[in-house]
């Protein structure tokens, strides 16, 4: 009888902790799209721990063409260009612990890739920063969009 209760408890703990873990890092949505398609992307930025977030930097991957940027009311963004191509965006904000903000843009996906790896860095009020793309174990899934092959007619 005690064994099923342990499983129920473990399942309950996972049910509570997994959604929190999913929001614990900067992430890019959607996680799946189509090669060559134009897609609206959303960068979700939670404040981590007890320190406010001050900015998030996105290095736009090669082959991704940003067409339109949404500027959230009251926020600032800095755009870095190489000619006409947007190659970087920094969103400047003050997100308090326990809060999150979303920033969006419309981009055309590369035609010849199976995934987009978004290079993200979150900067905090205490002067620290975290690479939200890479970990010692590899690329974080929250920084990856898988691309299905282009559909041909």
N, C-alpha and C positions, 0 to 999 in steps of 0.2 A: 504493500500500500504506500509506503514512503517513496518508492521509486517514481510512480506517476506524478506525485506532488512535486518532486524535484524537476521533472520535465516541464510541468505546468509553470513552475516558478521561473525556470530558465527561459521558457518561451515568452513569459510576461516581461522579463527583464529585456530581452532582445526587442520586443515590440516597443518598449519605451525608449531604449537607447538608440536603435537604428535610425529613426527619423531625426533625432538630434544630431547624430553623426553625419547624416546626409547634409545638414545645414551648417556643419562646422567649418567648412572651407569655401572659399570663393569657387563658384562653379559657372559653367557656361551651358545654356540650354538652347536648343534641344540637343540631346545626346546622339541623335541619329538624323541624317538628312540624305540628300542625293547629290552625287558629284555633278557639278555644272549648274545646279539649281540656285535660285535666289532665295535666301532664307532670312527670317527675322531671328536674331540671336539675342539672348538675354544673359547678362552677367549679373549673377546674384552674389551680393557681398554682405556676409554677416560680420558683426563685430565678434572677435574671438576672445574668450576669457573675460577679464575684468578691465581691458584696455580698449579705448575707442579706436576705430579705424579712421585714418586721415586721408588715405588715397589708395587707389588700385591702379596698377599699370598693366596694360595689355600690349604685348608685342604681336602685331598682326602677322600670321604665318605667310610664307611665300605662297603665291597662288590664290590667296583669298583677297577679293576686291570689295572693300567696304563702299557701299553706294550712298547710304543715308545714316546719319547719326541722330539719335534722339537726345536732346539736352534736357535732363530733368530740371524742373523748376527749382531755383535756389541753389543749384549745384554748378560747379565749374568743371570744365574739361579742357585739357591741353591735347592738341592733335599734332602729331609728327608726320611729315610727308616726305616722300622721295619722289620728286616731280609731282604728278597728280595723284599718286597712290598714297593712301593712308597706311603708314607702317607702324604706328603706335598711338595709343590713346591713354591718357592718364585722367582718371576721374578724381576730383578733389572733393572730399566730403567730411562730415563729422558724424560718424555712426556710433552711437553709444552702445555699451555692452547690453546684450539682450535684444538688439534691434538689427534690422538688415535693410538694404536698399537694392534696387535693381536698375541697371542701365541697359539700354538696348541699341541695336544697330541692325541695318539690313546689309547683307553681304552676298556676293556671288561666290559659291564654292568652287574650288579647283576642279577641273574636269578629269584629271588623271591621277587622283589620289584616293586611297581607301579610307583615310581618316584625316582629321585636322587636329593637331595638338596645339592648344592655345597656351601661350606663354604668359603667365599671370604672376604678379607680385603684389602682395598686400602690405601696406605700410601703416604702422600704429603710432598713436600719440606719444608713446614713450621712446620713440626713435628706432624701434626694432622693425624688421621687415621679414616676411616669410615668402619663399618661393612656393607658389601654389600649383606649380606644374610638376616638378620633380621631387622624388623622395629617394632615399637610399635603395628602395625596392623597385624603383622605376617611375613611370609617368602615372600621375593620379588619374583615375577614371573621370573625375569631375572636370578635368581639363581637356577631355577628348570628345570629339564628335565623329562618330563612325559614318562613312559615306557609302551609300549603296551605289552601284554602277548607274551611269546615265541610261535613261530609257531611250531607245532609238525607235523611230517610227517606220 
